[in-house]
Every structure is written in C-alpha cells, then in structure tokens.
Amino acid sequence: MLIGRKKEQKTLKSLLKSDKSEFVAIYGRRRVGKTYLVRETFNYDFAFQHTGTQNGSKTVQMEEFTKSLRIAGMKEVPVMKDWYDAFFVLGNFLAQLPDGKKVIFIDELPWMDTPKSDFVPALEHFWNGWATMRTDIVLIVCGSATSWIVSKIIKNYGGLHNRLTRKIFLEPFSLYECELLVKSREIVMTRRQILETFMVLGGIPYYWTFLSPELSWSQNIDAMFFDKNAELKDEFNALFSSLFRNPAPYIGTVEILGTKKAGMTRSEIVKAIGSDTGSTFTKVLDDLELCGFITAYNSIGKSKKDTVFQLTDNFTLFYFKYIFNNRKQDNQFWSHSLKKNVYAAWSGLAFERVCFQHIEQIKKALGISGVVSSAYSWVYRPQNEYETGVQIDMLLDRDDDVINLCEMKFSSDEYEINKSYDAELRRKARIFKEKTSTKKAVTTVMITTYGLVPNAYAGDIQSQVTMDDLFEK
C-alpha cells in the first residue's frame, strides 16, 4: 500500500489526460520510493519499462534493453549497434500499439549513460525527433544518482533544454508519514520510539520496511544493523557506490562533516582533507547537497565564502557514530549502548537534525506558517582569550522582523531549565544581538520531547514546541 505521495500521484495521473506528449523526471535519494511510486500509480501497467544495470558496460546495457523490448511484447528485436538504433526500435514498437496514452518508464537512467555511449544525445533525438511529434507518449525517467538527473536532464542546456514537461523531487517521509507507515504494518510503537527510529533511519521508506512487529524497538535496530545477517549493515557503501561513480571523495567529505556538529566552511573542510581540487571539489559539495546528505546555509551577516556545510542525513550520521569504526562482534550492540554517554551525545545531535527536517511543523506550532523564514545554525567563535564562543542550535530568521533562537533538547521526560542553563540562554541571546547588530526582536524557543518542567525559569521562555508538534501533517 502506498503511503502518502498524494500530490505526486495526482501529478502523474494527470499526464494520462494531457493533449500532448509528456516527459517527466523523478529524482530523489536512493531508497526514497521513486520506483514504487511510479509502479503503484500506474498499477504496474506500462507500454514499455526498463531498468538500467549498475556498473554494466554499454554492451550489457544494450543487451538488457533488448530483453525489455521482448518482455514488452516485441517478438523480433533487430540487432542494435548503438542507442540511436535502440530508441529508433523502441519508437517503431510503440507506434504499432493501439491508440491511447503509452507510458514508458525507464528506471535508473544514469546507469545507462556509460562512457562514450552517446546515450544522452540519443535520448534527446528520440524525444525531440519522434515523441514530441505525437500526443500519446508519457516518458517517465528516474534514478538514484540525483546529481546526474539534475545536470544531464533537468538542467540540460543541449537538446533537452526546456524539454521536460514535469519534474518531481521525491522527498523523504516526514514523521507524520512514518507514523502512518508504522500503523499500516500493524507495528506497535510510541511516538517517542517512532522519533528515535527516524533519528536512525531518516524518512527513507525502504529502511522502515525492515521493522518487525515481533521485535522491540531496540531489537529492531540491532536486527537491521548489528546482527550477523543484518539487512542494512552494508547499506552505506552500497548507497554511495550507486550514487557516485567515484565515491571516495564523497565519503571522505561526509566523514569529515560528521565530526562537526555545527558544520564547516569550505576552507575548513579543505584544510581537514588536506587538498583542494577546485571545481571538482565544488561538484562534490553540490552533488552531496542535491542528494540530500548535506545542507548549505549562510548565517546572518556572513558572506558567501562563509557558507557552512552541515551533514544532515540521519542514516549517515548514525553510520559514522555507531558502525564506521565499530569492531565489536555484538549482535545486541544497540541495546547495550542505550544507557551509555555516547548515546546521549548522538541522540541530542540527531534530534536537532530531525527538527531541521520539520521546519514547517515548527512554524505551524509557533503560529507563523505564512511567514517567510530562513533556518540555520549560528556560531560565534571567540576572537581572543577573553571571549567565550556561542552556538545556537537553530535560528529562525523571519520576514516579520522577529528572530527565534531555538534550543533543542531530547530527553526522556519533561526538560527542566535550571539556574545555570537559564543564564546560558540569556548569554547566547545577548552575544547574538551584539555580534549581529540585528534590529529584529529576538525571542527564545525551546523544542523538546515532552515540554518543560513548569518552574520559574520556564516562564522566561516565550514559546515551546514539543515532539507531538513535529508529528503534524
């Protein structure tokens, strides 16, 4: 059963009523559900469908394309020497089908673009020279290599420039959708457990399908990552290998970013790596952002060179914290880690990332859904030995002349603000106003799991957001 994705389904179904041929690109992170969305929407009924072969040569790709033509119903497939021939044969096959919309679904398109294969020019020729001359073609392409889809299809400045009629970016599930998924599979979990699962897996539906109703929450995490035959034990390497033909610089970059809670500037990343390959490294950062692993933001009063890159992918953060250097042969490693300090440190950071992924829900809880806002972390590093630094977890810079300084606290009960933390909150607000010279009103927001203990210090907090608010639609 397809959970959520109502808007995307509506868009795809509308293509069948169009009076022209339609060319659609669907992109998004690996395992986010692109293929499942298309297949479920069209009830697995396509005039032609094909999936590229990972690491397959041009010869292998052509052989598999030939097999897909046969499966689609073409009895005699002629020998095809290149992709121009292949798309010509596909066109002839489609032209012989009965009247009506003909949906073509090509999955993992980037894998078909092997070196010196002329795949993209051939696709351009097929669309411009044949499909656009008709009104009955719906061509849907997708692939996990988001950067390839964006650069070669969506931002193509050659023959496919402005030829896409629709593009769909498929986002990971929100907490609301993950809760629906859990309920649909009859898994009994509290919202706290769903939140903690989201902190590990993010909103990637495929990962959530490994949850078993027979296991407890901690046993499920152990089974997915630490058991001898854990399904997701090797997912990280498979993920990066499927997205990038040379994954090493991408893995190296996210590994460095995983060590810094507040993120790093480009120059700081380069210094940590030890080399800068110019435009090549710029592409690494761009690709990681497009694929949803990192987020780039500019803080108030900062220039472009001060852009901060922050690792925000939940699964990747979990991998580097618990799996990357884990040499222990413990099938219950996660269950045994829950009471340790390393869990407290990871859960605090992971909760912050979840909050950043639910900005709209936070704005709704604050009653500012319609106010344009920018969200980012803010750091002030001391300039001399007499100063102390400041780090603000999340800053909502609003167009209504208000700035919310948001503090996130993940706890097992109501969070209590004591005298020292109250002083720290006031110090942060004071330094922020001094160093930014902002003219906007500055208020403090606490985002917690269960709210605040109602004491005298809690009364100084202008607004509160709780875990339940993050589960709003």
Helices and strands as residue ranges (DSSP letters): H 6-14, G 15-17, E 22-27, H 34-41, E 48-51, H 58-72, H 83-95, E 102-107, G 109-112, H 119-129, G 131-133, E 137-143, H 146-148, I 149-154, E 166-169, H 175-184, H 191-201, H 205-208, H 217-225, H 235-243, H 248-257, E 264-265, H 266-273, H 279-290, E 294-297, G 304-306, E 308-311, H 314-318, I 319-323, H 333-337, H 341-356, H 359-366, E 373-380, E 390-398, E 402-409, H 419-436, E 441-448, G 458-460, E 463-466, H 467-470
